[in-house]
C-alpha cells in the first residue's frame, strides 16, 4: 500500500485573500509522525485538509496514500463511523476501545460525553479505520494527564503516515521525528521534534539577521560613497563650466594653462561620474542580495490588560452548597462557593467529572455587569465562530482597530483574520478575549484557555492574565499555566462510582 504523501509546487489561497497561505510548497512525508507547526491562522488545518483530500490545491499536485483520514479539532458532531465502530467485533475495534478507554455506552450518549471523552472516541474510531494517512488536528485538546498518556501510547502504535497539529510541545517532541514549520506562504521541514526545530529556526534567524544587517550596512556605505562621488563630480562640473565661461570672456588670452586646467577638470568630472555609477550598481546588488537571507518580520506580542479593573462589589459569585447531575446516575456535590473581586481560582479535575457542568450552573449567578464579564467557553461551534467574527467586523473603525491590535499581540495576524469568513478555533478564542478586554473586565472565566492556541499565543495569554488586576476562574488541565496564575484551587474528584465531590484548597498548587 502506498503510504507516501508528497506535495509538488502546491499553492492555495482562500477566496478573498490578498496573499496565498501556501505558494510553491514541495515536500515529502514518509511513514511516521510529522508535526505541523505555526501560528493560529497560518494554514495548519488547511494543509491537513489538502493532505487528506478534503481540499484541492489552487496549483500543483498532492500525491496521497491510498486511504486518508482527517480528524477535526472540533468535537461538535459525532464522528463518522460511530455506529459501525461499536457494532464491530474485530480485533482492531476492541484494541482501539481498550487503548483509549472507551465506555461501552458512549455511542448512545454522545451529547452527555465531556469534550475530552469525545476527543478520545474520535481518535479511537480513526485508529480502528487504519488509514494510510492519518491527519490529527489538536488531539490533546480537553484531555487530562492520564488520557493524554493513553493517547500517546495509542498513537505510537500507528504505523502509517501521520500528520500532527498540536500546541502540546511535549507531545510533538515525544512522537514526531520531524516537523514542518509554516510561515505563509512558505514552509520548512526540519528534523526532530518541535523543540529541536524551534532551536534550529532560532539559529537560522540569528544568522540570517546578521547576514542581512551586514548586507544592509554594506549597501548603505556604497550608496553614501556613490553620493559622495556624484557630488564631487557635480562640483568639478560646476568649476569646469565656470572656467569655460571665463575663457569665452577672455578670447584673446592665448595662455594654454586655462585650457589644460579645463581639460583636467572635465576628465575628473567624467571619472567621478563613472565611479558614482559603479558604486550605485554595487549598492543595488548588495540590497538585492538581502532577499536571499529569508529574515522573517517580527511582530510585537504580549499586552497589558489596561482596561481590566477590580470590581467594587464584595462578591462576584455566591452559590450555596448543593448537588448537580453529571451524567446518568451520577451527581456532583459541592460546598458553598464564592468568588471575590480579586480571586484567582483554578477549577481542576479529570475528564467527565463535571467541570463544564459546574460552569453552566455558575452562569446565572455571576454578580457582574454583562459588559464586564469575559466568558470564553471550552468549545465554540463553527457557526458561532463565524457569527463572532462577523459581529467584530461591524464594529466602528476605532473600536475594531483597538480589538485587532490586541488580537495581533496574541501572536496572530489581523489581516488574515479579517480576510476570512471562518476563523480557526484558536483565532476565535483570541478574538473573544480581545473583544472582552476592550470592555474592561471585572471577571474573566475561561474553560480550557490553552486549547486551540498556538505556542506563542499561550505565552502571550499567560503574560496578559498575570498582569490583570481582575478576578479569574480558569478551568484547565495545563498545570504549568495554572501554577503561574491561580492562588486557589477548586478540585473535582470521583469519590464513588456515582458521586463526584468538589474540594477547596486555599493554597495553590
C-alpha positions, 0 to 999 in steps of 0.5 A, spaced: 500 500 500 502 506 498 503 510 504 507 516 501 504 523 501 508 528 497 506 535 495 509 538 488 509 546 487 502 546 491 499 553 492 492 555 495 489 561 497 482 562 500 477 566 496 478 573 498 485 573 500 490 578 498 496 573 499 496 565 498 497 561 505 501 556 501 505 558 494 510 553 491 510 548 497 514 541 495 515 536 500 515 529 502 512 525 508 514 518 509 511 513 514 511 516 521 509 522 525 510 529 522 508 535 526 505 541 523 507 547 526 505 555 526 501 560 528 493 560 529 491 562 522 497 560 518 494 554 514 495 548 519 488 545 518 488 547 511 494 543 509 491 537 513 485 538 509 489 538 502 493 532 505 487 528 506 483 530 500 478 534 503 481 540 499 484 541 492 490 545 491 489 552 487 496 549 483 500 543 483 499 536 485 498 532 492 500 525 491 496 521 497 496 514 500 491 510 498 486 511 504 486 518 508 483 520 514 482 527 517 480 528 524 477 535 526 479 539 532 472 540 533 468 535 537 461 538 535 458 532 531 459 525 532 464 522 528 463 518 522 463 511 523 460 511 530 455 506 529 459 501 525 465 502 530 461 499 536 457 494 532 464 491 530 467 485 533 474 485 530 480 485 533 482 492 531 475 495 534 476 492 541 484 494 541 482 501 539 476 501 545 481 498 550 487 503 548 483 509 549 478 507 554 472 507 551 465 506 555 461 501 552 455 506 552 458 512 549 455 511 542 448 512 545 450 518 549 454 522 545 451 529 547 452 527 555 460 525 553 465 531 556 469 534 550 475 530 552 471 523 552 469 525 545 476 527 543 478 520 545 472 516 541 474 520 535 481 518 535 479 511 537 474 510 531 480 513 526 485 508 529 480 502 528 479 505 520 487 504 519 488 509 514 494 510 510 494 517 512 492 519 518 491 527 519 490 529 527 488 536 528 489 538 536 488 531 539 490 533 546 485 538 546 480 537 553 484 531 555 487 530 562 494 527 564 492 520 564 488 520 557 493 524 554 498 518 556 493 513 553 493 517 547 500 517 546 501 510 547 495 509 542 498 513 537 505 510 537 502 504 535 500 507 528 504 505 523 502 509 517 503 516 515 501 521 520 500 528 520 500 532 527 497 539 529 498 540 536 500 546 541 502 540 546 510 541 545 511 535 549 507 531 545 510 533 538 517 532 541 515 525 544 512 522 537 514 526 531 521 525 528 520 531 524 516 537 523 514 542 518 514 549 520 509 554 516 510 561 515 505 563 509 506 562 504 512 558 505 514 552 509 520 548 512 521 541 514 526 540 519 528 534 523 526 532 530 521 534 534 518 541 535 523 543 540 529 541 536 526 545 530 524 551 534 532 551 536 534 550 529 529 556 526 532 560 532 539 559 529 537 560 522 534 567 524 540 569 528 544 568 522 540 570 517 539 577 521 546 578 521 547 576 514 542 581 512 544 587 517 551 586 514 548 586 507 544 592 509 550 596 512 554 594 506 549 597 501 548 603 505 556 605 505 556 604 497 550 608 496 553 614 501 560 613 497 556 613 490 553 620 493 559 622 495 562 621 488 556 624 484 557 630 488 564 631 487 563 630 480 557 635 480 562 640 483 568 639 478 562 640 473 560 646 476 568 649 476 569 646 469 563 650 466 565 656 470 572 656 467 569 655 460 565 661 461 571 665 463 575 663 457 569 665 452 570 672 456 577 672 455 578 670 447 584 673 446 588 670 452 592 665 448 595 662 455 594 654 454 594 653 462 586 655 462 585 650 457 589 644 460 586 646 467 579 645 463 581 639 460 583 636 467 577 638 470 572 635 465 576 628 465 575 628 473 568 630 472 567 624 467 571 619 472 567 621 478 561 620 474 563 613 472 565 611 479 558 614 482 555 609 477 559 603 479 558 604 486 550 605 485 550 598 481 554 595 487 549 598 492 543 595 488 546 588 488 548 588 495 540 590 497 538 585 492 542 580 495 538 581 502 532 577 499 536 571 499 537 571 507 529 569 508 529 574 515 522 573 517 518 580 520 517 580 527 511 582 530 510 585 537 506 580 542 504 580 549 499 586 552 497 589 558 490 588 560 489 596 561 482 596 561 481 590 566 479 593 573 477 590 580 470 590 581 467 594 587 462 589 589 464 584 595 462 578 591 462 576 584 459 569 585 455 566 591 452 559 590 450 555 596 452 548 597 448 543 593 448 537 588 448 537 580 447 531 575 453 529 571 451 524 567 446 518 568 446 516 575 451 520 577 451 527 581 456 532 583 456 535 590 459 541 592 460 546 598 458 553 598 462 557 593 464 564 592 468 568 588 471 575 590 473 581 586 480 579 586 480 571 586 484 567 582 481 560 582 483 554 578 477 549 577 481 542 576 479 535 575 479 529 570 475 528 564 467 527 565 467 529 572 463 535 571 467 541 570 463 544 564 457 542 568 459 546 574 460 552 569 453 552 566 450 552 573 455 558 575 452 562 569 446 565 572 449 567 578 455 571 576 454 578 580 457 582 574 455 587 569 454 583 562 459 588 559 464 586 564 464 579 564 469 575 559 466 568 558 470 564 553 467 557 553 471 550 552 468 549 545 465 554 540 461 551 534 463 553 527 457 557 526 458 561 532 465 562 530 463 565 524 457 569 527 463 572 532 467 574 527 462 577 523 459 581 529 467 584 530 467 586 523 461 591 524 464 594 529 466 602 528 473 603 525 476 605 532 473 600 536 475 594 531 482 597 530 483 597 538 480 589 538 485 587 532 491 590 535 490 586 541 488 580 537 495 581 533 499 581 540 496 574 541 501 572 536 496 572 530 495 576 524 489 581 523 489 581 516 488 574 515 483 574 520 479 579 517 480 576 510 476 570 512 469 568 513 471 562 518 476 563 523 480 557 526 478 555 533 484 558 536 483 565 532 476 565 535 478 564 542 483 570 541 478 574 538 473 573 544 478 575 549 480 581 545 473 583 544 472 582 552 478 586 554 476 592 550 470 592 555 474 592 561 473 586 565 471 585 572 471 577 571 474 573 566 472 565 566 475 561 561 474 553 560 480 550 557 484 557 555 490 553 552 486 549 547 486 551 540 492 556 541 498 556 538 505 556 542 506 563 542 499 565 543 499 561 550 505 565 552 502 571 550 495 569 554 499 567 560 503 574 560 496 578 559 492 574 565 498 575 570 498 582 569 490 583 570 488 586 576 481 582 575 478 576 578 479 569 574 476 562 574 480 558 569 478 551 568 484 547 565 488 541 565 495 545 563 498 545 570 504 549 568 499 555 566 495 554 572 501 554 577 503 561 574 496 564 575 491 561 580 492 562 588 486 557 589 484 551 587 477 548 586 478 540 585 473 535 582 474 528 584 470 521 583 469 519 590 464 513 588 462 510 582 456 515 582 458 521 586 463 526 584 465 531 590 468 538 589 474 540 594 477 547 596 484 548 597 486 555 599 493 554 597 495 553 590 498 548 587 
